[in-house]
Amino acid sequence: MRRFLSACLIAAALIGGSCALTGCVVVAPRPARVWVPGYWSPGHVWVEGNWRYR
C-alpha cells in the first residue's frame, strides 16, 4: 500500500510540474455586453438605449 501511495504521489507531482511548465493557457473571452445610450438619429427620431454585444 505504501508503494502504491508513493507512485500516486510521484505521478501527481509529475503532472503538476508539467502543467506548471506549459505556461499561460489562453482562453477566448466571452463577448461582453455593453450599454449603448440613447441618441437622436437622423430625422429627429429618438433611439432608446439598449444592450449590445461587443
PyMOL Python script that loads the backbone (N, CA, C, O; Angstrom):
from pymol import cmd

cmd.read_pdbstr("""\
ATOM      1  N   MET A   1       0.821  -1.189   0.000  1.00  0.00           N
ATOM      2  CA  MET A   1       0.000   0.000   0.000  1.00  0.00           C
ATOM      3  C   MET A   1       0.875   1.268   0.000  1.00  0.00           C
ATOM      4  O   MET A   1       0.551   2.263  -0.647  1.00  0.00           O
ATOM      5  N   ARG A   2       1.963   1.203   0.725  1.00  0.00           N
ATOM      6  CA  ARG A   2       2.854   2.347   0.782  1.00  0.00           C
ATOM      7  C   ARG A   2       3.482   2.621  -0.588  1.00  0.00           C
ATOM      8  O   ARG A   2       3.661   3.777  -0.973  1.00  0.00           O
ATOM      9  N   ARG A   3       3.810   1.564  -1.312  1.00  0.00           N
ATOM     10  CA  ARG A   3       4.396   1.714  -2.646  1.00  0.00           C
ATOM     11  C   ARG A   3       3.374   2.344  -3.610  1.00  0.00           C
ATOM     12  O   ARG A   3       3.729   3.175  -4.445  1.00  0.00           O
ATOM     13  N   PHE A   4       2.100   1.935  -3.481  1.00  0.00           N
ATOM     14  CA  PHE A   4       1.035   2.490  -4.337  1.00  0.00           C
ATOM     15  C   PHE A   4       0.856   3.982  -4.076  1.00  0.00           C
ATOM     16  O   PHE A   4       0.764   4.768  -5.019  1.00  0.00           O
ATOM     17  N   LEU A   5       0.805   4.383  -2.799  1.00  0.00           N
ATOM     18  CA  LEU A   5       0.655   5.807  -2.474  1.00  0.00           C
ATOM     19  C   LEU A   5       1.863   6.615  -2.940  1.00  0.00           C
ATOM     20  O   LEU A   5       1.724   7.752  -3.392  1.00  0.00           O
ATOM     21  N   SER A   6       3.031   6.027  -2.827  1.00  0.00           N
ATOM     22  CA  SER A   6       4.232   6.706  -3.297  1.00  0.00           C
ATOM     23  C   SER A   6       4.180   6.914  -4.814  1.00  0.00           C
ATOM     24  O   SER A   6       4.540   7.982  -5.310  1.00  0.00           O
ATOM     25  N   ALA A   7       3.737   5.905  -5.538  1.00  0.00           N
ATOM     26  CA  ALA A   7       3.629   6.031  -7.001  1.00  0.00           C
ATOM     27  C   ALA A   7       2.592   7.076  -7.384  1.00  0.00           C
ATOM     28  O   ALA A   7       2.801   7.841  -8.326  1.00  0.00           O
ATOM     29  N   CYS A   8       1.468   7.118  -6.658  1.00  0.00           N
ATOM     30  CA  CYS A   8       0.440   8.128  -6.940  1.00  0.00           C
ATOM     31  C   CYS A   8       0.956   9.536  -6.661  1.00  0.00           C
ATOM     32  O   CYS A   8       0.676  10.463  -7.420  1.00  0.00           O
ATOM     33  N   LEU A   9       1.707   9.697  -5.576  1.00  0.00           N
ATOM     34  CA  LEU A   9       2.258  10.997  -5.234  1.00  0.00           C
ATOM     35  C   LEU A   9       3.269  11.460  -6.283  1.00  0.00           C
ATOM     36  O   LEU A   9       3.279  12.631  -6.664  1.00  0.00           O
ATOM     37  N   ILE A  10       4.105  10.556  -6.741  1.00  0.00           N
ATOM     38  CA  ILE A  10       5.082  10.907  -7.777  1.00  0.00           C
ATOM     39  C   ILE A  10       4.380  11.258  -9.081  1.00  0.00           C
ATOM     40  O   ILE A  10       4.764  12.212  -9.759  1.00  0.00           O
ATOM     41  N   ALA A  11       3.350  10.489  -9.435  1.00  0.00           N
ATOM     42  CA  ALA A  11       2.601  10.781 -10.665  1.00  0.00           C
ATOM     43  C   ALA A  11       1.921  12.145 -10.576  1.00  0.00           C
ATOM     44  O   ALA A  11       1.931  12.907 -11.542  1.00  0.00           O
ATOM     45  N   ALA A  12       1.334  12.456  -9.429  1.00  0.00           N
ATOM     46  CA  ALA A  12       0.682  13.753  -9.259  1.00  0.00           C
ATOM     47  C   ALA A  12       1.702  14.886  -9.338  1.00  0.00           C
ATOM     48  O   ALA A  12       1.419  15.939  -9.909  1.00  0.00           O
ATOM     49  N   ALA A  13       2.881  14.673  -8.771  1.00  0.00           N
ATOM     50  CA  ALA A  13       3.929  15.699  -8.827  1.00  0.00           C
ATOM     51  C   ALA A  13       4.402  15.911 -10.259  1.00  0.00           C
ATOM     52  O   ALA A  13       4.633  17.049 -10.668  1.00  0.00           O
ATOM     53  N   LEU A  14       4.548  14.843 -11.022  1.00  0.00           N
ATOM     54  CA  LEU A  14       4.971  14.977 -12.419  1.00  0.00           C
ATOM     55  C   LEU A  14       3.917  15.699 -13.259  1.00  0.00           C
ATOM     56  O   LEU A  14       4.247  16.560 -14.074  1.00  0.00           O
ATOM     57  N   ILE A  15       2.660  15.345 -13.054  1.00  0.00           N
ATOM     58  CA  ILE A  15       1.586  16.014 -13.804  1.00  0.00           C
ATOM     59  C   ILE A  15       1.512  17.489 -13.421  1.00  0.00           C
ATOM     60  O   ILE A  15       1.376  18.352 -14.288  1.00  0.00           O
ATOM     61  N   GLY A  16       1.601  17.778 -12.122  1.00  0.00           N
ATOM     62  CA  GLY A  16       1.574  19.170 -11.674  1.00  0.00           C
ATOM     63  C   GLY A  16       2.758  19.966 -12.191  1.00  0.00           C
ATOM     64  O   GLY A  16       2.609  21.122 -12.586  1.00  0.00           O
ATOM     65  N   GLY A  17       3.932  19.352 -12.192  1.00  0.00           N
ATOM     66  CA  GLY A  17       5.109  20.036 -12.705  1.00  0.00           C
ATOM     67  C   GLY A  17       5.024  20.312 -14.200  1.00  0.00           C
ATOM     68  O   GLY A  17       5.414  21.385 -14.661  1.00  0.00           O
ATOM     69  N   SER A  18       4.521  19.356 -14.947  1.00  0.00           N
ATOM     70  CA  SER A  18       4.396  19.580 -16.397  1.00  0.00           C
ATOM     71  C   SER A  18       3.351  20.643 -16.698  1.00  0.00           C
ATOM     72  O   SER A  18       3.511  21.417 -17.641  1.00  0.00           O
ATOM     73  N   CYS A  19       2.273  20.691 -15.901  1.00  0.00           N
ATOM     74  CA  CYS A  19       1.273  21.753 -16.101  1.00  0.00           C
ATOM     75  C   CYS A  19       1.844  23.120 -15.751  1.00  0.00           C
ATOM     76  O   CYS A  19       1.520  24.115 -16.399  1.00  0.00           O
ATOM     77  N   ALA A  20       2.691  23.172 -14.733  1.00  0.00           N
ATOM     78  CA  ALA A  20       3.291  24.442 -14.331  1.00  0.00           C
ATOM     79  C   ALA A  20       4.277  24.943 -15.382  1.00  0.00           C
ATOM     80  O   ALA A  20       4.453  26.153 -15.528  1.00  0.00           O
ATOM     81  N   LEU A  21       4.916  24.048 -16.108  1.00  0.00           N
ATOM     82  CA  LEU A  21       5.900  24.445 -17.100  1.00  0.00           C
ATOM     83  C   LEU A  21       5.311  24.744 -18.474  1.00  0.00           C
ATOM     84  O   LEU A  21       6.017  25.253 -19.345  1.00  0.00           O
ATOM     85  N   THR A  22       4.037  24.440 -18.683  1.00  0.00           N
ATOM     86  CA  THR A  22       3.451  24.668 -20.000  1.00  0.00           C
ATOM     87  C   THR A  22       3.212  26.133 -20.276  1.00  0.00           C
ATOM     88  O   THR A  22       3.110  26.521 -21.440  1.00  0.00           O
ATOM     89  N   GLY A  23       3.119  26.958 -19.259  1.00  0.00           N
ATOM     90  CA  GLY A  23       2.942  28.388 -19.467  1.00  0.00           C
ATOM     91  C   GLY A  23       1.488  28.791 -19.350  1.00  0.00           C
ATOM     92  O   GLY A  23       0.666  28.086 -18.764  1.00  0.00           O
ATOM     93  N   CYS A  24       1.203  29.911 -19.909  1.00  0.00           N
ATOM     94  CA  CYS A  24      -0.119  30.524 -19.792  1.00  0.00           C
ATOM     95  C   CYS A  24      -1.095  29.848 -20.755  1.00  0.00           C
ATOM     96  O   CYS A  24      -0.772  29.621 -21.921  1.00  0.00           O
ATOM     97  N   VAL A  25      -2.257  29.539 -20.270  1.00  0.00           N
ATOM     98  CA  VAL A  25      -3.305  28.976 -21.118  1.00  0.00           C
ATOM     99  C   VAL A  25      -4.232  30.113 -21.504  1.00  0.00           C
ATOM    100  O   VAL A  25      -4.827  30.755 -20.639  1.00  0.00           O
ATOM    101  N   VAL A  26      -4.357  30.363 -22.792  1.00  0.00           N
ATOM    102  CA  VAL A  26      -5.167  31.474 -23.269  1.00  0.00           C
ATOM    103  C   VAL A  26      -6.553  30.948 -23.621  1.00  0.00           C
ATOM    104  O   VAL A  26      -6.699  30.009 -24.403  1.00  0.00           O
ATOM    105  N   VAL A  27      -7.553  31.565 -23.035  1.00  0.00           N
ATOM    106  CA  VAL A  27      -8.942  31.199 -23.302  1.00  0.00           C
ATOM    107  C   VAL A  27      -9.610  32.408 -23.927  1.00  0.00           C
ATOM    108  O   VAL A  27      -9.457  33.528 -23.440  1.00  0.00           O
ATOM    109  N   ALA A  28     -10.340  32.192 -24.990  1.00  0.00           N
ATOM    110  CA  ALA A  28     -11.015  33.301 -25.654  1.00  0.00           C
ATOM    111  C   ALA A  28     -12.055  33.916 -24.715  1.00  0.00           C
ATOM    112  O   ALA A  28     -12.837  33.189 -24.104  1.00  0.00           O
ATOM    113  N   PRO A  29     -12.073  35.251 -24.595  1.00  0.00           N
ATOM    114  CA  PRO A  29     -13.036  35.884 -23.697  1.00  0.00           C
ATOM    115  C   PRO A  29     -14.456  35.773 -24.239  1.00  0.00           C
ATOM    116  O   PRO A  29     -14.687  35.726 -25.447  1.00  0.00           O
ATOM    117  N   ARG A  30     -15.382  35.733 -23.315  1.00  0.00           N
ATOM    118  CA  ARG A  30     -16.784  35.733 -23.733  1.00  0.00           C
ATOM    119  C   ARG A  30     -17.138  37.117 -24.246  1.00  0.00           C
ATOM    120  O   ARG A  30     -16.561  38.105 -23.792  1.00  0.00           O
ATOM    121  N   PRO A  31     -18.073  37.210 -25.180  1.00  0.00           N
ATOM    122  CA  PRO A  31     -18.467  38.542 -25.648  1.00  0.00           C
ATOM    123  C   PRO A  31     -19.053  39.355 -24.496  1.00  0.00           C
ATOM    124  O   PRO A  31     -19.897  38.867 -23.744  1.00  0.00           O
ATOM    125  N   ALA A  32     -18.599  40.586 -24.369  1.00  0.00           N
ATOM    126  CA  ALA A  32     -19.043  41.438 -23.273  1.00  0.00           C
ATOM    127  C   ALA A  32     -20.284  42.225 -23.689  1.00  0.00           C
ATOM    128  O   ALA A  32     -20.392  42.700 -24.819  1.00  0.00           O
ATOM    129  N   ARG A  33     -21.210  42.348 -22.751  1.00  0.00           N
ATOM    130  CA  ARG A  33     -22.388  43.181 -23.005  1.00  0.00           C
ATOM    131  C   ARG A  33     -22.052  44.609 -22.619  1.00  0.00           C
ATOM    132  O   ARG A  33     -21.531  44.857 -21.531  1.00  0.00           O
ATOM    133  N   VAL A  34     -22.346  45.543 -23.499  1.00  0.00           N
ATOM    134  CA  VAL A  34     -22.113  46.957 -23.215  1.00  0.00           C
ATOM    135  C   VAL A  34     -23.417  47.722 -23.430  1.00  0.00           C
ATOM    136  O   VAL A  34     -24.238  47.361 -24.273  1.00  0.00           O
ATOM    137  N   TRP A  35     -23.586  48.782 -22.649  1.00  0.00           N
ATOM    138  CA  TRP A  35     -24.783  49.606 -22.745  1.00  0.00           C
ATOM    139  C   TRP A  35     -24.555  50.700 -23.775  1.00  0.00           C
ATOM    140  O   TRP A  35     -23.588  51.456 -23.682  1.00  0.00           O
ATOM    141  N   VAL A  36     -25.439  50.782 -24.748  1.00  0.00           N
ATOM    142  CA  VAL A  36     -25.391  51.847 -25.744  1.00  0.00           C
ATOM    143  C   VAL A  36     -26.444  52.867 -25.331  1.00  0.00           C
ATOM    144  O   VAL A  36     -27.633  52.547 -25.326  1.00  0.00           O
ATOM    145  N   PRO A  37     -26.039  54.088 -24.985  1.00  0.00           N
ATOM    146  CA  PRO A  37     -27.028  55.073 -24.538  1.00  0.00           C
ATOM    147  C   PRO A  37     -27.932  55.517 -25.687  1.00  0.00           C
ATOM    148  O   PRO A  37     -27.620  55.321 -26.861  1.00  0.00           O
ATOM    149  N   GLY A  38     -29.047  56.111 -25.316  1.00  0.00           N
ATOM    150  CA  GLY A  38     -29.976  56.619 -26.328  1.00  0.00           C
ATOM    151  C   GLY A  38     -29.369  57.783 -27.098  1.00  0.00           C
ATOM    152  O   GLY A  38     -28.473  58.468 -26.605  1.00  0.00           O
ATOM    153  N   TYR A  39     -29.858  57.998 -28.296  1.00  0.00           N
ATOM    154  CA  TYR A  39     -29.329  59.079 -29.121  1.00  0.00           C
ATOM    155  C   TYR A  39     -30.377  59.502 -30.136  1.00  0.00           C
ATOM    156  O   TYR A  39     -31.354  58.794 -30.380  1.00  0.00           O
ATOM    157  N   TRP A  40     -30.151  60.679 -30.726  1.00  0.00           N
ATOM    158  CA  TRP A  40     -31.028  61.171 -31.781  1.00  0.00           C
ATOM    159  C   TRP A  40     -30.463  60.719 -33.119  1.00  0.00           C
ATOM    160  O   TRP A  40     -29.314  61.013 -33.449  1.00  0.00           O
ATOM    161  N   SER A  41     -31.268  60.009 -33.877  1.00  0.00           N
ATOM    162  CA  SER A  41     -30.830  59.577 -35.208  1.00  0.00           C
ATOM    163  C   SER A  41     -31.249  60.636 -36.227  1.00  0.00           C
ATOM    164  O   SER A  41     -32.018  61.540 -35.902  1.00  0.00           O
ATOM    165  N   PRO A  42     -30.744  60.527 -37.459  1.00  0.00           N
ATOM    166  CA  PRO A  42     -31.165  61.483 -38.483  1.00  0.00           C
ATOM    167  C   PRO A  42     -32.686  61.441 -38.659  1.00  0.00           C
ATOM    168  O   PRO A  42     -33.296  60.373 -38.604  1.00  0.00           O
ATOM    169  N   GLY A  43     -33.265  62.571 -38.862  1.00  0.00           N
ATOM    170  CA  GLY A  43     -34.716  62.663 -38.997  1.00  0.00           C
ATOM    171  C   GLY A  43     -35.382  62.961 -37.659  1.00  0.00           C
ATOM    172  O   GLY A  43     -36.603  62.861 -37.534  1.00  0.00           O
ATOM    173  N   HIS A  44     -34.576  63.329 -36.651  1.00  0.00           N
ATOM    174  CA  HIS A  44     -35.070  63.691 -35.319  1.00  0.00           C
ATOM    175  C   HIS A  44     -35.902  62.577 -34.700  1.00  0.00           C
ATOM    176  O   HIS A  44     -36.993  62.806 -34.179  1.00  0.00           O
ATOM    177  N   VAL A  45     -35.361  61.368 -34.769  1.00  0.00           N
ATOM    178  CA  VAL A  45     -36.012  60.211 -34.157  1.00  0.00           C
ATOM    179  C   VAL A  45     -35.151  59.759 -32.983  1.00  0.00           C
ATOM    180  O   VAL A  45     -33.947  59.555 -33.132  1.00  0.00           O
ATOM    181  N   TRP A  46     -35.778  59.604 -31.804  1.00  0.00           N
ATOM    182  CA  TRP A  46     -35.047  59.179 -30.617  1.00  0.00           C
ATOM    183  C   TRP A  46     -34.908  57.663 -30.622  1.00  0.00           C
ATOM    184  O   TRP A  46     -35.901  56.941 -30.721  1.00  0.00           O
ATOM    185  N   VAL A  47     -33.680  57.188 -30.516  1.00  0.00           N
ATOM    186  CA  VAL A  47     -33.410  55.758 -30.435  1.00  0.00           C
ATOM    187  C   VAL A  47     -33.062  55.463 -28.982  1.00  0.00           C
ATOM    188  O   VAL A  47     -32.101  56.014 -28.446  1.00  0.00           O
ATOM    189  N   GLU A  48     -33.844  54.592 -28.342  1.00  0.00           N
ATOM    190  CA  GLU A  48     -33.626  54.298 -26.929  1.00  0.00           C
ATOM    191  C   GLU A  48     -32.321  53.530 -26.727  1.00  0.00           C
ATOM    192  O   GLU A  48     -31.802  52.901 -27.649  1.00  0.00           O
ATOM    193  N   GLY A  49     -31.812  53.596 -25.514  1.00  0.00           N
ATOM    194  CA  GLY A  49     -30.612  52.842 -25.177  1.00  0.00           C
ATOM    195  C   GLY A  49     -30.892  51.353 -25.182  1.00  0.00           C
ATOM    196  O   GLY A  49     -32.027  50.927 -24.966  1.00  0.00           O
ATOM    197  N   ASN A  50     -29.860  50.560 -25.429  1.00  0.00           N
ATOM    198  CA  ASN A  50     -30.021  49.106 -25.469  1.00  0.00           C
ATOM    199  C   ASN A  50     -28.700  48.420 -25.140  1.00  0.00           C
ATOM    200  O   ASN A  50     -27.635  49.038 -25.151  1.00  0.00           O
ATOM    201  N   TRP A  51     -28.800  47.136 -24.850  1.00  0.00           N
ATOM    202  CA  TRP A  51     -27.609  46.351 -24.609  1.00  0.00           C
ATOM    203  C   TRP A  51     -27.171  45.721 -25.925  1.00  0.00           C
ATOM    204  O   TRP A  51     -28.009  45.253 -26.696  1.00  0.00           O
ATOM    205  N   ARG A  52     -25.893  45.705 -26.184  1.00  0.00           N
ATOM    206  CA  ARG A  52     -25.383  45.015 -27.358  1.00  0.00           C
ATOM    207  C   ARG A  52     -24.110  44.277 -26.963  1.00  0.00           C
ATOM    208  O   ARG A  52     -23.493  44.574 -25.940  1.00  0.00           O
ATOM    209  N   TYR A  53     -23.733  43.316 -27.788  1.00  0.00           N
ATOM    210  CA  TYR A  53     -22.523  42.527 -27.528  1.00  0.00           C
ATOM    211  C   TYR A  53     -21.369  43.129 -28.291  1.00  0.00           C
ATOM    212  O   TYR A  53     -21.500  43.489 -29.461  1.00  0.00           O
ATOM    213  N   ARG A  54     -20.229  43.235 -27.616  1.00  0.00           N
ATOM    214  CA  ARG A  54     -19.050  43.799 -28.228  1.00  0.00           C
ATOM    215  C   ARG A  54     -18.282  42.732 -28.934  1.00  0.00           C
ATOM    216  O   ARG A  54     -17.238  43.010 -29.524  1.00  0.00           O
TER     217      ARG A  54
END
""", "prot")
cmd.dss("prot")
cmd.show_as("cartoon", "prot")
cmd.util.cbc("prot")
cmd.orient("prot")
